[in-house]
Amino acid sequence: MVTPTVRHIALSTAVLALLCPPLARAQDDYSTTSGAWNGIAELGAIADAMGVEVEDASDLDLGRLSAATPLLILHPEGELPADDILRFLRLGGRVAVADDFGTAEPLLARLGVRRFVGPVPSPPAAHNENANLPIATPRQAHPLALGVPELVTNHPSVLASPLRPVFDFGSSDRSVVVAGAVGEGRVVLVSDPSVFIDNMLQFPGNRRFAENLLRYLAAAPGARVILVHGRFSHHGAVSGLAGGRPDRPADEFFAAFNAFLSGLGSSAPESSTLRAVAAVIALGTMLALGFVLPMGGRRYDGRWLRPGARSAGAGFVGKVQLFRGRGVNYLLPALVYRRELEASLVQSLALCTPAPITEVERAIQGKGATALQARTLRKLLEDLDRLASRDARGQGPHVSEQRMARILEEGARLVALASRSK
């Protein structure tokens, strides 16, 4: 939230607290032209210095969105077109939403994210020991966290999310920044948009984070970041992207499942874990078929899949085994895992996205991988890329359970190798 706090950063904690009414708004909040302490002119200057084009859109044309026009949404006060934003993500777009108590709540809920407004209870650290300026630290390696030891926030909200926590206040259910895959796209959620205002960008960590976010959003060659903030309007509709595919309701299942798959990046899983993963993927595929095909009869209740509900009934693996079957095509789970594998490798090897396969291959050899292991990595990534290309052309390749298990096993070994210290 934007408050006058950072304008008087050298004042005592007691005085700062008096200057920080939680719901105070100022006329120049997030203005790109005012030059005021609570504007975002400096964010534009950072983008210019990086060579990243930013378009300030007061009226967002949803029909113009493409992979080359990522969205940066700062403290929205108008209605967010959640359906179109989710469709844009599923088709390969990149979106960052920074909001503390604006109108992003319905979109967050669609992504399974809960937002909590109010003071952060007992933050591990705060600037000048002022609880209104809690400091968030990186939870794990991520392109957004490169070179950022801390984020100084200003009356932030916090997020509890199935997406990967990037910065938090000591626990993942008190996150400030979360990120993850939604379909073919990437989403970044920030619970305090004021980290981008001019005075907050005086903090080196905040400034580097802003650079990282712009670089992350503008990953496509020639990308132009579309900036919307405050009371913006929108028209049109997202109908598809170059190289995209029709919207799939089943992607919402896999967006939540991404958080589970991302855990494979921490270590090589045991065989029992791999069996559980394969079982969940079988369930996901069956659910996907249920969404796509006109099937009569009983509709299965998926609430037990949500966090905290897995211990109910006959147990997690036991329940998903009910959905196993012969001849299931694991193509969609393989495409989801492709994105997660790429993200895990990029993070573990400290690369910038997009990273060519040759660059990933060299980096993993720098971690001590043998030539054979590097060739295995290349073969796996190329195999997954071919699947994605054939799917984009509508060819619908078949991925068997045995092949999916091999992809998971090889991916887990390679991520574990990339994560180890040389």
C-alpha positions as semicolon CSV with decimal commas, in nm:
position;residue;x (nm);y (nm);z (nm)
1;M;0,000;0,000;0,000
2;V;0,124;0,350;-0,078
3;T;0,159;0,567;0,231
4;P;0,382;0,867;0,306
5;T;0,613;0,644;0,512
6;V;0,911;0,615;0,282
7;R;0,916;0,987;0,212
8;H;1,040;1,030;0,569
9;I;1,255;0,720;0,592
10;A;1,501;0,874;0,836
11;L;1,239;0,973;1,092
12;S;1,187;0,781;1,413
13;T;0,964;0,477;1,420
14;A;0,708;0,660;1,630
15;V;0,672;0,944;1,383
16;L;0,660;0,704;1,088
17;A;0,376;0,513;1,247
18;L;0,173;0,834;1,274
19;L;0,229;0,903;0,905
20;C;0,106;0,562;0,787
21;P;-0,275;0,530;0,803
22;P;-0,333;0,190;0,641
23;L;-0,607;0,301;0,402
24;A;-0,465;0,638;0,303
25;R;-0,460;0,704;-0,070
26;A;-0,301;0,997;-0,251
27;Q;-0,392;1,158;-0,580
28;D;-0,060;1,066;-0,743
29;D;-0,056;0,699;-0,638
30;Y;0,107;0,495;-0,918
31;S;0,111;0,788;-1,158
32;T;0,362;0,746;-1,440
33;T;0,398;1,121;-1,496
34;S;0,364;1,306;-1,166
35;G;0,719;1,257;-1,038
36;A;0,575;1,239;-0,686
37;W;0,719;1,013;-0,419
38;N;0,428;0,771;-0,462
39;G;0,436;0,763;-0,842
40;I;0,603;0,506;-1,067
41;A;0,802;0,731;-1,300
42;E;1,122;0,565;-1,176
43;L;0,989;0,224;-1,281
44;G;0,958;0,363;-1,632
45;A;1,314;0,495;-1,613
46;I;1,439;0,150;-1,509
47;A;1,258;-0,006;-1,805
48;D;1,409;0,252;-2,043
49;A;1,759;0,179;-1,912
50;M;1,700;-0,194;-1,969
51;G;1,565;-0,141;-2,319
52;V;1,222;-0,277;-2,219
53;E;0,931;-0,096;-2,382
54;V;0,641;-0,022;-2,145
55;E;0,302;0,099;-2,269
56;D;0,080;0,275;-2,014
57;A;-0,271;0,163;-2,108
58;S;-0,569;0,341;-1,952
59;D;-0,799;0,137;-2,177
60;L;-0,682;-0,222;-2,219
61;D;-0,761;-0,385;-2,553
62;L;-0,779;-0,753;-2,461
63;G;-0,798;-0,855;-2,825
64;R;-0,445;-0,721;-2,887
65;L;-0,277;-0,932;-2,621
66;S;-0,013;-1,176;-2,741
67;A;0,298;-1,353;-2,615
68;A;0,484;-1,031;-2,699
69;T;0,257;-0,814;-2,481
70;P;0,289;-0,928;-2,118
71;L;0,067;-0,758;-1,860
72;L;0,180;-0,568;-1,550
73;I;-0,118;-0,475;-1,331
74;L;-0,054;-0,239;-1,035
75;H;-0,322;-0,184;-0,770
76;P;-0,627;-0,219;-0,996
77;E;-0,932;-0,021;-0,888
78;G;-1,154;-0,118;-1,179
79;E;-1,297;-0,461;-1,253
80;L;-1,035;-0,712;-1,364
81;P;-1,143;-0,936;-1,657
82;A;-1,050;-1,257;-1,476
83;D;-1,176;-1,494;-1,748
84;D;-0,970;-1,321;-2,015
85;I;-0,660;-1,297;-1,798
86;L;-0,676;-1,669;-1,719
87;R;-0,728;-1,751;-2,086
88;F;-0,432;-1,529;-2,176
89;L;-0,217;-1,719;-1,927
90;R;-0,326;-2,062;-2,045
91;L;-0,237;-1,969;-2,402
92;G;0,118;-1,866;-2,309
93;G;0,094;-1,507;-2,184
94;R;0,280;-1,361;-1,887
95;V;0,100;-1,159;-1,620
96;A;0,215;-0,987;-1,301
97;V;-0,046;-0,854;-1,058
98;A;0,066;-0,634;-0,769
99;D;-0,225;-0,553;-0,539
100;D;-0,279;-0,511;-0,167
101;F;-0,649;-0,433;-0,130
102;G;-0,762;-0,343;-0,482
103;T;-0,991;-0,540;-0,710
104;A;-0,768;-0,843;-0,776
105;E;-0,950;-1,060;-0,520
106;P;-1,173;-1,253;-0,769
107;L;-0,872;-1,332;-0,990
108;L;-0,670;-1,445;-0,689
109;A;-0,954;-1,671;-0,580
110;R;-0,966;-1,831;-0,927
111;L;-0,596;-1,912;-0,885
112;G;-0,653;-2,065;-0,541
113;V;-0,480;-1,773;-0,366
114;R;-0,601;-1,619;-0,040
115;R;-0,511;-1,261;0,047
116;F;-0,498;-1,131;0,403
117;V;-0,515;-0,755;0,457
118;G;-0,375;-0,601;0,772
119;P;-0,055;-0,569;0,970
120;V;0,193;-0,853;0,932
121;P;0,203;-1,022;1,275
122;S;0,554;-1,042;1,420
123;P;0,755;-0,998;1,099
124;P;1,106;-1,149;1,128
125;A;1,261;-0,813;1,034
126;A;1,151;-0,457;0,963
127;H;1,319;-0,145;0,831
128;N;1,427;0,081;1,118
129;E;1,237;-0,164;1,342
130;N;0,911;-0,018;1,212
131;A;0,648;-0,294;1,191
132;N;0,477;-0,099;0,912
133;L;0,783;-0,163;0,694
134;P;0,832;-0,540;0,724
135;I;1,116;-0,699;0,528
136;A;1,052;-1,004;0,311
137;T;1,335;-1,244;0,220
138;P;1,373;-1,500;-0,060
139;R;1,213;-1,836;0,005
140;Q;1,400;-2,020;-0,275
141;A;1,602;-1,964;-0,592
142;H;1,403;-1,799;-0,867
143;P;1,482;-1,557;-1,152
144;L;1,281;-1,292;-0,965
145;A;1,505;-1,328;-0,660
146;L;1,843;-1,303;-0,836
147;G;2,053;-1,044;-0,655
148;V;1,772;-0,952;-0,415
149;P;1,863;-1,024;-0,051
150;E;1,549;-0,853;0,080
151;L;1,234;-0,662;-0,016
152;V;1,127;-0,368;0,199
153;T;0,748;-0,350;0,201
154;N;0,506;-0,079;0,315
155;H;0,184;-0,189;0,491
156;P;0,166;-0,508;0,278
157;S;-0,101;-0,769;0,254
158;V;0,013;-1,134;0,258
159;L;-0,072;-1,428;0,035
160;A;-0,134;-1,795;0,107
161;S;-0,107;-1,977;-0,223
162;P;-0,051;-2,311;-0,399
163;L;0,187;-2,120;-0,627
164;R;0,559;-2,117;-0,551
165;P;0,655;-1,862;-0,278
166;V;0,943;-1,640;-0,391
167;F;0,954;-1,384;-0,106
168;D;0,782;-1,417;0,231
169;F;0,787;-1,314;0,594
170;G;0,935;-1,637;0,728
171;S;0,670;-1,884;0,612
172;S;0,504;-1,970;0,282
173;D;0,156;-1,877;0,412
174;R;0,284;-1,519;0,462
175;S;0,413;-1,461;0,111
176;V;0,469;-1,128;-0,058
177;V;0,562;-1,267;-0,401
178;V;0,444;-1,598;-0,549
179;A;0,492;-1,726;-0,903
180;G;0,404;-2,027;-1,112
181;A;0,269;-2,173;-1,435
182;V;-0,090;-2,150;-1,553
183;G;-0,129;-2,356;-1,866
184;E;0,143;-2,243;-2,106
185;G;0,187;-1,906;-1,934
186;R;0,345;-1,760;-1,622
187;V;0,187;-1,557;-1,344
188;V;0,352;-1,347;-1,071
189;L;0,151;-1,215;-0,777
190;V;0,281;-0,942;-0,546
191;S;0,090;-0,849;-0,231
192;D;0,237;-0,499;-0,200
193;P;0,231;-0,279;-0,513
194;S;0,410;0,001;-0,327
195;V;0,742;-0,180;-0,366
196;F;0,738;-0,025;-0,716
197;I;0,677;0,339;-0,621
198;D;0,958;0,590;-0,663
199;N;1,063;0,619;-0,299
200;M;1,054;0,244;-0,235
201;L;1,277;0,190;-0,539
202;Q;1,550;0,372;-0,348
203;F;1,606;0,043;-0,165
204;P;1,859;-0,158;-0,372
205;G;1,672;-0,487;-0,327
206;N;1,343;-0,336;-0,442
207;R;1,509;-0,183;-0,746
208;R;1,674;-0,511;-0,845
209;F;1,343;-0,692;-0,798
210;A;1,174;-0,444;-1,034
211;E;1,447;-0,511;-1,292
212;N;1,406;-0,886;-1,251
213;L;1,029;-0,864;-1,293
214;L;1,052;-0,654;-1,610
215;R;1,309;-0,897;-1,752
216;Y;1,090;-1,195;-1,655
217;L;0,779;-1,046;-1,816
218;A;0,959;-0,933;-2,133
219;A;1,116;-1,273;-2,200
220;A;0,985;-1,293;-2,559
221;P;1,195;-1,114;-2,823
222;G;1,056;-0,766;-2,894
223;A;0,814;-0,783;-2,601
224;R;0,628;-0,470;-2,496
225;V;0,500;-0,471;-2,137
226;I;0,142;-0,342;-2,109
227;L;0,105;-0,149;-1,781
228;V;-0,241;-0,096;-1,631
229;H;-0,306;0,063;-1,293
230;G;-0,574;0,233;-1,089
231;R;-0,906;0,296;-1,261
232;F;-0,846;0,154;-1,607
233;S;-1,107;0,028;-1,849
234;H;-1,094;-0,267;-2,088
235;H;-1,267;-0,388;-2,400
236;G;-1,249;-0,680;-2,642
237;A;-1,170;-1,040;-2,550
238;V;-0,876;-1,277;-2,555
239;S;-0,949;-1,525;-2,833
240;G;-0,611;-1,696;-2,886
241;L;-0,238;-1,643;-2,924
242;A;0,007;-1,730;-3,197
243;G;0,100;-2,093;-3,143
244;G;-0,165;-2,125;-2,872
245;R;-0,447;-2,374;-2,841
246;P;-0,814;-2,361;-2,743
247;D;-0,896;-2,282;-2,383
248;R;-0,919;-2,593;-2,164
249;P;-1,114;-2,591;-1,836
250;A;-0,893;-2,877;-1,714
251;D;-0,599;-2,633;-1,701
252;E;-0,732;-2,506;-1,367
253;F;-0,664;-2,849;-1,218
254;F;-0,311;-2,850;-1,353
255;A;-0,245;-2,493;-1,238
256;A;-0,300;-2,609;-0,881
257;F;-0,109;-2,932;-0,948
258;N;0,195;-2,728;-1,062
259;A;0,270;-2,644;-0,701
260;F;0,299;-3,016;-0,624
261;L;0,517;-3,086;-0,928
262;S;0,748;-2,795;-0,841
263;G;0,847;-2,981;-0,526
264;L;1,035;-3,227;-0,747
265;G;1,301;-2,957;-0,779
266;S;1,414;-2,994;-0,419
267;S;1,552;-3,349;-0,441
268;A;1,523;-3,675;-0,630
269;P;1,196;-3,840;-0,515
270;E;1,169;-4,197;-0,393
271;S;0,998;-4,456;-0,610
272;S;0,688;-4,435;-0,392
273;T;0,670;-4,061;-0,462
274;L;0,700;-4,125;-0,834
275;R;0,414;-4,374;-0,812
276;A;0,203;-4,114;-0,632
277;V;0,289;-3,854;-0,898
278;A;0,192;-4,096;-1,173
279;A;-0,132;-4,169;-0,992
280;V;-0,218;-3,801;-0,957
281;I;-0,140;-3,746;-1,325
282;A;-0,373;-4,034;-1,408
283;L;-0,643;-3,861;-1,205
284;G;-0,573;-3,529;-1,374
285;T;-0,599;-3,684;-1,717
286;M;-0,927;-3,852;-1,631
287;L;-1,059;-3,522;-1,493
288;A;-0,945;-3,351;-1,812
289;L;-1,140;-3,603;-2,017
290;G;-1,438;-3,541;-1,790
291;F;-1,421;-3,170;-1,866
292;V;-1,381;-3,217;-2,240
293;L;-1,607;-3,512;-2,324
294;P;-1,985;-3,505;-2,275
295;M;-2,014;-3,775;-2,012
296;G;-2,326;-3,861;-1,818
297;G;-2,355;-4,009;-1,474
298;R;-2,187;-3,916;-1,150
299;R;-1,969;-3,604;-1,121
300;Y;-1,673;-3,659;-0,894
301;D;-1,613;-3,413;-0,610
302;G;-1,256;-3,280;-0,637
303;R;-1,249;-3,092;-0,307
304;W;-1,030;-3,357;-0,145
305;L;-0,747;-3,255;-0,383
306;R;-0,712;-2,917;-0,214
307;P;-0,434;-2,852;0,042
308;G;-0,515;-2,994;0,383
309;A;-0,774;-3,240;0,256
310;R;-0,548;-3,527;0,147
311;S;-0,571;-3,726;0,469
312;A;-0,943;-3,788;0,437
313;G;-1,102;-4,120;0,344
314;A;-0,896;-4,404;0,205
315;G;-0,576;-4,201;0,167
316;F;-0,424;-3,997;-0,113
317;V;-0,276;-4,274;-0,328
318;G;-0,568;-4,503;-0,257
319;K;-0,817;-4,250;-0,390
320;V;-0,630;-4,163;-0,705
321;Q;-0,586;-4,532;-0,785
322;L;-0,963;-4,539;-0,841
323;F;-0,905;-4,329;-1,152
324;R;-0,631;-4,542;-1,308
325;G;-0,697;-4,698;-1,645
326;R;-0,534;-4,852;-1,949
327;G;-0,454;-4,655;-2,262
328;V;-0,467;-4,314;-2,094
329;N;-0,287;-4,038;-2,288
330;Y;-0,053;-3,850;-2,054
331;L;0,015;-3,575;-2,308
332;L;-0,134;-3,286;-2,108
333;P;0,050;-3,379;-1,784
334;A;0,371;-3,412;-1,987
335;L;0,326;-3,061;-2,126
336;V;0,261;-2,923;-1,776
337;Y;0,569;-3,103;-1,644
338;R;0,778;-2,965;-1,933
339;R;0,717;-2,611;-1,807
340;E;0,789;-2,707;-1,447
341;L;1,108;-2,893;-1,541
342;E;1,233;-2,594;-1,741
343;A;1,154;-2,357;-1,453
344;S;1,329;-2,581;-1,197
345;L;1,641;-2,614;-1,414
346;V;1,656;-2,239;-1,480
347;Q;1,628;-2,166;-1,108
348;S;1,876;-2,431;-0,996
349;L;2,131;-2,326;-1,258
350;A;2,075;-1,949;-1,201
351;L;1,991;-1,885;-1,568
352;C;1,773;-1,614;-1,717
353;T;1,464;-1,706;-1,915
354;P;1,427;-1,800;-2,189
355;A;1,734;-2,025;-2,171
356;P;1,833;-2,221;-2,487
357;I;1,890;-2,594;-2,442
358;T;2,259;-2,552;-2,524
359;E;2,294;-2,300;-2,240
360;V;2,121;-2,534;-1,993
361;E;2,344;-2,819;-2,112
362;R;2,661;-2,615;-2,053
363;A;2,541;-2,497;-1,712
364;I;2,465;-2,847;-1,585
365;Q;2,808;-2,964;-1,701
366;G;2,944;-2,676;-1,495
367;K;2,775;-2,842;-1,196
368;G;2,977;-3,158;-1,262
369;A;2,744;-3,347;-1,494
370;T;2,907;-3,601;-1,722
371;A;2,881;-3,579;-2,100
372;L;2,630;-3,867;-2,091
373;Q;2,414;-3,688;-1,834
374;A;2,424;-3,367;-2,040
375;R;2,313;-3,564;-2,350
376;T;2,031;-3,719;-2,148
377;L;1,919;-3,369;-2,048
378;R;1,926;-3,248;-2,407
379;K;1,733;-3,553;-2,530
380;L;1,466;-3,512;-2,261
381;L;1,414;-3,139;-2,327
382;E;1,407;-3,192;-2,703
383;D;1,160;-3,478;-2,662
384;L;0,928;-3,256;-2,455
385;D;0,966;-2,970;-2,705
386;R;0,863;-3,203;-2,988
387;L;0,555;-3,308;-2,794
388;A;0,459;-2,942;-2,743
389;S;0,515;-2,861;-3,111
390;R;0,305;-3,155;-3,230
391;D;0,029;-3,066;-2,983
392;A;0,030;-2,702;-3,105
393;R;-0,017;-2,832;-3,461
394;G;-0,317;-3,035;-3,347
395;Q;-0,150;-3,374;-3,401
396;G;-0,228;-3,499;-3,048
397;P;0,070;-3,733;-2,984
398;H;0,013;-4,018;-2,740
399;V;0,219;-4,036;-2,419
400;S;0,194;-4,371;-2,243
401;E;0,211;-4,422;-1,867
402;Q;0,552;-4,589;-1,908
403;R;0,684;-4,294;-2,107
404;M;0,546;-4,045;-1,853
405;A;0,713;-4,235;-1,570
406;R;1,044;-4,223;-1,759
407;I;1,007;-3,848;-1,813
408;L;0,946;-3,795;-1,441
409;E;1,234;-4,018;-1,333
410;E;1,485;-3,861;-1,571
411;G;1,363;-3,512;-1,487
412;A;1,392;-3,572;-1,113
413;R;1,748;-3,702;-1,148
414;L;1,852;-3,408;-1,363
415;V;1,695;-3,149;-1,131
416;A;1,869;-3,310;-0,833
417;L;2,197;-3,293;-1,025
418;A;2,141;-2,927;-1,119
419;S;2,057;-2,840;-0,758
420;R;2,369;-2,981;-0,599
421;S;2,674;-2,771;-0,514
422;K;2,974;-2,824;-0,738
